[in-house]
Amino acid sequence: MKKILITGITGQDGLFLSKNLMEADPNTKIFGVSRKVTNNGFKKKLIDLGVTNLDNFKIYNIDLLNKTKVRELINTLQPTSIFNLSGPSSVYESLTRPNETFLEITMIFDNLIEAMFEENNIIPFFQASSSEMYGKNNETVLKEDSEFAPQSAYAKAKLENHNKVIELSKQFNIKSGIMFNHESEFRTSKYLFKKVILGAKEISQKKTNNLKIGSLKYERDWTFAGDVSKAMIKIINFGTKSSYIIGRGQSHSIEYLISLVFSHFNLNWKKYVEVDPSLLRDGDPEKIACDPSRLNKELNWKPEYTFENLVERCVLKSMES
């Protein structure tokens, strides 16, 4: 029987990963680690995604920075694989506590890996890496072997873990997915995607009369979180390389995102959107695009949702609440 441990399980990636793992094998036992959210809140979201066998899920509220607790957890559960999705909820939040962020991200990874070795239970392990590691890299399209130039503590910590994965993968089934921007209905307004949707919704309800955005020209490589989680599963089960880029391979501008969202609310976005460059983060590249061809060719993965489908899904879900 598969027993899968997912850290950061209550975030959007953990939710869709849980759903897809359970659909692949309904007998799978899924154990999650979270410090904030209760079982009930997590399970309600799973129900919204159509998951029914909720008895197969259990969340443990433990501190992954506590090495002893992590080892006890691995020893007790004896998982057959681990997905490490833990980390700050957003890069922007991490900017206010850089030292703590770096230590948190690297220590959690180290504690999980060391616990596996100490318990002599070296199982398939997926590490969530981030496109933030590329920083100010000016290449038109980013690949697995593109130069990394991390700017934040978050990105530097992710890169440190990523480099450890590359070394460990030479002997063990330890892989990483370099994840580019991905979204879903479970994002909060701290993220641009949801901020635009909620802004348009409130304008349509006459709760506000404008939406402030840092730039219309910036472009990002956005993918549906549900598709990204399917890539994780393929990587840990069938991947032969140490790392894989997970992204659409096509960028879209913020202006296009806004135009699509506002059209769903029958609004002319030009009447309501204000550009305020002070909202931009220092060092953010104007365009981010990736090349997921390694994942496409080797593991036959491609996003099922188009960008327009993704926007529509998130907008329609926002209208339900």
Secondary structure, DSSP 8 states (H G I E B T S, - for coil): --EEEEETTTSHHHHHHHHHHHHH-TT-EEEEE-SS--HHHHHHHHHHTT---GGGEEEE---TT-HHHHHHHHHHH--SEEEE--S-S-HHHHTTSHHHHHHHHHHHHHHHHHHHHHTT----EEEEEEGGGGTT---SSB-TTS-----SHHHHHHHHHHHHHHHHTTTSSEEEEEE--EE-TT--TTSHHHHHHHHHHHHHTTS-S-EEES-SS-EE--EEHHHHHHHHHHHHHH--SSEEEES-S--EEHHHHHHHHHHHTT--GGGTEEE-GGGS-TT--SB--B--HHHHHHH----SS-HHHHHHHHHHHHHH-
